[in-house]
Every structure is written in C-alpha cells, then in structure tokens.
Amino acid sequence: MIWSTSSSIISLENLPDEILLLIYRYLSSIDILFSFYGLNTRLNGTISEIYCHLFLGDVSYKRFRYICSSIIPQIGYNVCSLIVSDRSIEKLSKIFLEYFDGRISLIFPKLKCLTLLEVTTDVLSSFIDNLTNLKDLIQLNIYSLNRNNIDTDGIQILLNKIFSANNSRLNTICYDHQSIPLTVIDQNNHLLYSNIKKLEIFLERLHDLHHLLTRLPQIEIFHVGLQYESSEFNHTKKYSRVESLIELNLISLGYSFNFNELTSILNRTKNIEKLSIKIDNTDDLHLIDGNYFNSFLSSFHLKQFNYLVKYISDSSINQKEILSTWKQFSQQFDCLIDDDQNNIILYSIPIHFSHIGISTRFFTNISSINNHFHNIQSLRLYGVPHIISEIFPILTKCKKIKYLDFNGGDDDIILSKLLKNEIYVILSCF
C-alpha cells in the first residue's frame, strides 16, 4: 500500500496500468513474476509481456524452485522466447531441467527462441535432447558455453546435435566467440544441415570453416570467428560453392590470415552481397593492398564491404601509400599507425564491427580520427597506459561502448586499483 499526501491509503490495485508498467521497469522479470503473478486477473494481464519473453536467472535457488514449480506451469503456454542463465547463479539450468526434463514441448508449446547463457557442455546436450516436436522453435542462441569433461569427438557430437535440434526445425543458430571453439571433423559422410539459413559460430581453424560450409547448402547469412592457425589446411583442395550465401562476416581472433587463405573462402561465395572481414593479426602485405582486393572482388556484386585488419611489419610503413591503393573503392578507408611506425590498423569508414582490440601504442594518433569508432560496443586495450587519463581519448570516440577490457600483463594489478575508483565514472560518461 502507498500513503498519499492526504494520509489516505492507496492500494496497488488502484494505480493505473501506466504507473504499474513504470514500476515494472525497475524490477527484474523474476521479481515481477514472484511478486505480482497470481494476485488477480488484472495484474496478470499487466505482466503478460514479461512472461511472453521470459528471463530465468539472477535469482536465489529457493525462489527459482518456487517459480519452476508453481508459476511456469501456468504461464509456459504463453512463452515465446526463453532465456536460461547460469551467469550470476550457477546450476539454475540444471534445476530447470529437474522440473521440465522431457516436458519442455508440453510446457512451452509456443516457444520460438531459446537462449542459454554460460551453461556447460553437458547441460547444453541435455537441453538439446529435450528440444523435440516444438513446431514454432526456429532459433537457438548459445552464449559463453563452458567446457565440462568433453573431448574433440564429444564436441563433434555436440555440434551435430546443435544443428539437428528440434527435429532439424532450427533455421537460426547463434554460438558466440565467448564460448569454447568448435571443431568440424571431415568424416567423408558429409552430414547436411539444410535447415540452417542464418548462423553465427565460433570455430577452431580454417579447415573447420570449410568443412562446415560444405554441410550448409542453404545458408544465407554466415558470421564466423576463427581461433587458431590451421597448419593442416590444404591450399590446393577444391571446395564446392555455396550459392545461397548472400552475407558473410569473417573474424579472426588471434588467427593470422594470409591473402590466399582468405580467397579460398571467398571463391566459394561468389553470390555474396554483404561482406565483412576483420583480421586481428597479419604480416601479409597483400591484405593491406587495395589493388589486390579490388582485382579479386571485381567479379563480385557487393552492395556493402566492411574491412578491418591489423598489419605488423619489420620496417616503417608509408601510411599515405597504403591508403592510395584503396581509393578505387566506393567507401573511404583510413588507418591508425603506432608510435614505432611499423604497425597499422587499416579500416573502412565507419568501423562496422562492434568489438575491437587496440594497443596503447596507437593512442598518440587516436585524436586524429573522427566518428569512425562510433559503432564499437566492446573494446579491449592491450598494454596498460601509465595513467588512467590516457584512455579517455579513445573512449570519447566510442560513444556506444558497453564493455571495456584491459590486457596488460604485470601492470594489471596497478591498473585494477585505479579502475575500482574510476571505471564507473568513465563508463557513466558515455
């Protein structure tokens, strides 16, 4: 109850729906369900949108068990998207399976999208076993998957289960680069995943990418990250084309591409209209030479091209000379050069990618860029600045930044002490 200025008591039920909806903004979906569901028909109606898109996480075990036993069986029929998270409280996903193992299709018959956050490989496998005969379920999101007693063969089995889940009804899968990288073993039986139209995935090596592309004959949108270099990759092997692919987003995470490896992928995707490439590390001069790219891409019918590459050289780099080779492209290109003049970051304007890593050796030249970093949401800084204020120039260029990660070796401890008092001030400014 609420006391008004006239000392009369105002019941929660007397508040208009608009005020109730404002109150709900300050509560988690779990708190809303626990506190308001079942009080009366009107309040159930005001929170119907909450349990249509249900988030299960960040809650005590006792409260979670109550919600699973007493609330979800009553509202499950209306749930369209479901998120189960072990991010803050471990093993909630296992408790969820205790209550709904073998019954997910009965409790959530209208489920369209399932998202699993920071679960382990064994829990993921159990969830997938439960995804059967859900006629509306077409999307599966897996974020920050953790390994739990699984070897390479087990990962291959898990990958097959992911793509074949829900009786092969899925057409969209998102498997992010915070998860363990997956491998694709070429067993000459070439299982086909013809149901998959849109895929984001994190793989170990280049040959895993090629093996997977062969199994995706109907893929249209493909976002892929690669973790390691591929010593086993066969540069002479001919792969079939993927005619359906119209959008490719290729990101290397520590993997040093060369131009020939890149073209081995692009030669299979001649129908792409939107191409995005981010290479974190390379010493191949061809990858910063616009003339090479223009010659190769001239046979494509691209409507959009996004590019970012970090190039490392043993000698000084002529920035103007490199940029001059990219003038024949429709969009503009720019580059950052480090203090030693032998490392550059070449990119199309504006930077399309939401996550980048950058060394503090580039900080001196950051002030020269305008709004090129406007789309960046996650930033990793390599090498710790001497004083915290040195990171401000790049943060002022990243207006949408949400995550800031420092990777600086022995100085991390010193920096972390500074950040305890200052990072919230920095983030609150943007």
Secondary structure, DSSP 8 states (H G I E B T S, - for coil): -EE-TTS-EE-GGGS-HHHHHHHHTTS-HHHHHHHHTTS-HHHHHHTHHHHHEEEE-SS-HHHHHHIIIIIHHHHGGG-SEEEEE-SSSTTHHHHHHHHHTTTHHHH-TT--EEEEES-BHHHHHHHHHH--S-TT--EEEEES-B--S--HHHHHHHHHHHHHHHHHT--EEEE-TTS--B-----SS----TT--EEEEEESSHHHHHHHHHT-TT--EEEEEE-S--TT--TT------TT--EEEEEEEEEE--HHHHHHHHTT-TT-SEEEEEEEEE--GGGG-HHHHHHHHTTS--SEEEEEEEEE-SS---HHHHHHTTTTSSS-EEEEE-TTSSEEEEEESS---SEEEEEGGGGGGGGG--STTTT--EEEEES--SSGGGGHHHHTT-TT--EEEEE-GGGHHHHHHHHHHHHHHHHHT-
